[in-house]
Amino acid sequence: MAHDHEHHGEHYFLDQIATVAVCGLMAAIGFLMWQRNLLTEFNILSAQFNVPVLLGSVGLAAVVGVRGATLWREVGKSKAHGHHHHDHAPGEACDHDHSHDGHHHEQHDHAHDHAHVHAHDDGHDHGFAPWRYAVLLLPLMLSGLLLYYHFNGTQLTYSDEALIRFAGKAQQLEGDTPEAKAPKGTAIQTPGLRELNDVAASGNMEYWDGQKARLEGLLSPVGDKEFTLFKLKMTCCAADSVPIKVRIFTKDSWSKSGAQRGKGVTVVGQVQFRKVQDTGEFVPIIVAEEVTPAELGNKIYDTGN
Amino acid sequence: MDEVKNFIINFLSVFYEAMPFVVLGAIIAGILEEVVPQTFFARVVPKNRILAIAMSSLLGIIFPMCECGIVPIMRRLLKKGLPLGCCIAYMTAGPIINVVVILSTWVAFAPHRDKGGMQIIFLRVGLAYVVSFVTALVVDTFLYRKYGNDLLTDSARPKEEGKLSLNVVEEKIGTGKRTIWQRLGAISETALHDFMDISIFLALGAVLASLAKQTINPSDIASFSNQYPALAILSMMGLAIVMCLCSEADAFVAASFTDVHPSAKLAFLVLGPMLDLKLFMLFTRVFRPRLIATLIVCLVVQVFVYTTAIHYLWDHFGWPSPLNRMVSQ
């Protein structure tokens, strides 16, 4: 059923110590990631994944602790054992008495619980293969880099072009270039991108249609006087991020405002809704009065607030 | 430098999302190795091969596991003599047919009822079942009978020689009573070994996924072939393989492709948890190339054929989709 390694090759302990060390390091780094909230701070995982990372790190640390202790005992026994190594096939009888220097077990007690469970086919070899540890240095090094960024105050976000790739192609909208309608009051509202998209999807657009609003997000160009304002929405990790978009129409070229592709902007203008040409879905648009560059830093994710 | 930053974010997001589940899978694998007797599965698995595989496809409902955590567990189950067909069925269906993933698919698609969201939820589960069942049956019938345990790597081979299918083997273990230290030592050794082994290939898979993600634009792939259902489906399948998403999150990504036909979204949702770059690397720790190739062909062909058929049935039944709205206009 299980296996013992009472007889080991010279690489066995080296392999086991290296395994314990690398796994212990991974548990420690994972714990630091949780403790410093790094994976959320750098928008690598969503906040809901902090607890699994903590549990994973603690679980790994516990296994490492147990393994470290049992390995310590094994090393101790191996030293005390100090007799010849020999091989015998799985299931093969081990018909020797394990005497040490002429002594038999009965003659002295050295806590030698030598259960004869020589199931050598335990599903893994114990040869020392440094390349295995070298591969795991990659996540360890990159995690270390994250710690460095954190303590150094350096930001880590996707590049501008990668962010624009997230925004994807702009959909064709029905109708001519939109113009501002009669405003609904003068107060400037601050809806989230997600809220406007939810309203458009549900069809309950009456309240928001014609309202003046201020929105911020990243700029993905569509034309000289048109761009997509977007943020990303993450479910579990950065790799599953999807864009939440609002189309912006400006009177003059947006580039005159100093706004740049892939960078943050704040837009003030009137909320309207337009149909997408092929699908007939409504999407929110803003007829902009004002576009100003904005520094979003790591706040490129829409949290729904 | 920008590309390096993108790589760091993509790599760490794939790696750390999977890490807690790999730890969990490794600990369960360690306990399985120590606690479950070699004859256990031979006693409990139904003797009828087809029934055994059919039931294994539904195991995820009782033992929910994501696709990363399932690999170390499956390797130990194989070593314990669970028939290969049952393992394949559980491995492929488990990450989709479990409560957590069904709920996340529901949350992602229920708001899109007017675009076929409800049909997608049910079809995802149904297709996953059919694909996993047929794949497992093909492996068991055509491959295992011919090649037996040679389809498995040494680390996944059952301890006792003989058929993985339902032969009861006598356990030949030591008779000495094992102390708690010995048991803990064995569990922790197996768990750490499996964690290391899987993490290495998880890291390599994350490297591949990150590099692929930097060169591929999902929205381009999703939209370039909407007029051609077969190309749309193949594109979304390719995207699922490259993006390496967790099955708990992929429904939200699929739902974001608003102008893609539901059949192509289904292809993305069904294939992704069964096969992607990261899983491919993990498979190499359990299966020999012949079995991996068979799995890839079975999964890809089936998902393509079924979702293409669904594409035409969808339109035939007049179920709602963004594209038939386009046609009606």
Chai-1 contact restraints between the chains, C-beta under 6 A:
chainA,res_idxA,chainB,res_idxB,connection_type,confidence,min_distance_angstrom,max_distance_angstrom,comment,restraint_id
A,M1,B,I173,contact,1.0,0.0,6.0,A-B,restraint_1
A,A2,B,E34,contact,1.0,0.0,6.0,A-B,restraint_2
A,A2,B,A186,contact,1.0,0.0,6.0,A-B,restraint_3
A,T19,B,L192,contact,1.0,0.0,6.0,A-B,restraint_4
A,T19,B,M196,contact,1.0,0.0,6.0,A-B,restraint_5
A,C23,B,L192,contact,1.0,0.0,6.0,A-B,restraint_6
A,L39,B,Y16,contact,1.0,0.0,6.0,A-B,restraint_7
A,I44,B,I9,contact,1.0,0.0,6.0,A-B,restraint_8
A,I44,B,L12,contact,1.0,0.0,6.0,A-B,restraint_9
A,I44,B,S13,contact,1.0,0.0,6.0,A-B,restraint_10
A,L45,B,Y16,contact,1.0,0.0,6.0,A-B,restraint_11
A,P52,B,P20,contact,1.0,0.0,6.0,A-B,restraint_12
A,V53,B,P20,contact,1.0,0.0,6.0,A-B,restraint_13
A,L55,B,P20,contact,1.0,0.0,6.0,A-B,restraint_14
A,G56,B,M19,contact,1.0,0.0,6.0,A-B,restraint_15
A,G56,B,P20,contact,1.0,0.0,6.0,A-B,restraint_16
A,G56,B,V23,contact,1.0,0.0,6.0,A-B,restraint_17
A,G59,B,V23,contact,1.0,0.0,6.0,A-B,restraint_18
A,L60,B,V23,contact,1.0,0.0,6.0,A-B,restraint_19
A,V63,B,S188,contact,1.0,0.0,6.0,A-B,restraint_20
A,V63,B,A191,contact,1.0,0.0,6.0,A-B,restraint_21
A,V63,B,L192,contact,1.0,0.0,6.0,A-B,restraint_22
A,V66,B,L184,contact,1.0,0.0,6.0,A-B,restraint_23
A,V66,B,S188,contact,1.0,0.0,6.0,A-B,restraint_24
A,R67,B,S188,contact,1.0,0.0,6.0,A-B,restraint_25
A,R67,B,L192,contact,1.0,0.0,6.0,A-B,restraint_26
A,T70,B,G185,contact,1.0,0.0,6.0,A-B,restraint_27
A,G91,B,K172,contact,1.0,0.0,6.0,A-B,restraint_28
A,D113,B,T179,contact,1.0,0.0,6.0,A-B,restraint_29
A,A115,B,G174,contact,1.0,0.0,6.0,A-B,restraint_30
A,A115,B,G176,contact,1.0,0.0,6.0,A-B,restraint_31
A,A115,B,R178,contact,1.0,0.0,6.0,A-B,restraint_32
A,H116,B,G174,contact,1.0,0.0,6.0,A-B,restraint_33
A,V117,B,G174,contact,1.0,0.0,6.0,A-B,restraint_34
A,D121,B,K159,contact,1.0,0.0,6.0,A-B,restraint_35
A,G123,B,K79,contact,1.0,0.0,6.0,A-B,restraint_36
A,G123,B,S155,contact,1.0,0.0,6.0,A-B,restraint_37
A,H124,B,S155,contact,1.0,0.0,6.0,A-B,restraint_38
A,H124,B,H193,contact,1.0,0.0,6.0,A-B,restraint_39
A,R132,B,I200,contact,1.0,0.0,6.0,A-B,restraint_40
A,V135,B,I200,contact,1.0,0.0,6.0,A-B,restraint_41
A,V135,B,A203,contact,1.0,0.0,6.0,A-B,restraint_42
A,L138,B,A203,contact,1.0,0.0,6.0,A-B,restraint_43
A,P139,B,F15,contact,1.0,0.0,6.0,A-B,restraint_44
A,P139,B,A203,contact,1.0,0.0,6.0,A-B,restraint_45
A,L142,B,I8,contact,1.0,0.0,6.0,A-B,restraint_46
A,L142,B,L12,contact,1.0,0.0,6.0,A-B,restraint_47
A,Y158,B,N6,contact,1.0,0.0,6.0,A-B,restraint_48
A,S159,B,D2,contact,1.0,0.0,6.0,A-B,restraint_49
A,S159,B,N6,contact,1.0,0.0,6.0,A-B,restraint_50
A,A162,B,N6,contact,1.0,0.0,6.0,A-B,restraint_51
A,R165,B,N217,contact,1.0,0.0,6.0,A-B,restraint_52
A,G168,B,S219,contact,1.0,0.0,6.0,A-B,restraint_53
A,K169,B,S219,contact,1.0,0.0,6.0,A-B,restraint_54
A,T235,B,A249,contact,1.0,0.0,6.0,A-B,restraint_55
A,T235,B,F252,contact,1.0,0.0,6.0,A-B,restraint_56
A,C236,B,E17,contact,1.0,0.0,6.0,A-B,restraint_57
A,C236,B,C246,contact,1.0,0.0,6.0,A-B,restraint_58
A,C236,B,A249,contact,1.0,0.0,6.0,A-B,restraint_59
A,C237,B,S13,contact,1.0,0.0,6.0,A-B,restraint_60
A,C237,B,E17,contact,1.0,0.0,6.0,A-B,restraint_61
A,A238,B,I9,contact,1.0,0.0,6.0,A-B,restraint_62
A,A238,B,S13,contact,1.0,0.0,6.0,A-B,restraint_63
A,A239,B,N10,contact,1.0,0.0,6.0,A-B,restraint_64
A,A239,B,S13,contact,1.0,0.0,6.0,A-B,restraint_65
A,A239,B,V14,contact,1.0,0.0,6.0,A-B,restraint_66
A,D240,B,L245,contact,1.0,0.0,6.0,A-B,restraint_67
A,D240,B,A249,contact,1.0,0.0,6.0,A-B,restraint_68
A,D240,B,V253,contact,1.0,0.0,6.0,A-B,restraint_69
A,V242,B,V253,contact,1.0,0.0,6.0,A-B,restraint_70
A,V242,B,S256,contact,1.0,0.0,6.0,A-B,restraint_71
A,D278,B,M326,contact,1.0,0.0,6.0,A-B,restraint_72
A,T279,B,D259,contact,1.0,0.0,6.0,A-B,restraint_73
A,T279,B,P322,contact,1.0,0.0,6.0,A-B,restraint_74
A,T279,B,R325,contact,1.0,0.0,6.0,A-B,restraint_75
A,T279,B,M326,contact,1.0,0.0,6.0,A-B,restraint_76
A,G280,B,R325,contact,1.0,0.0,6.0,A-B,restraint_77
A,G280,B,Q329,contact,1.0,0.0,6.0,A-B,restraint_78
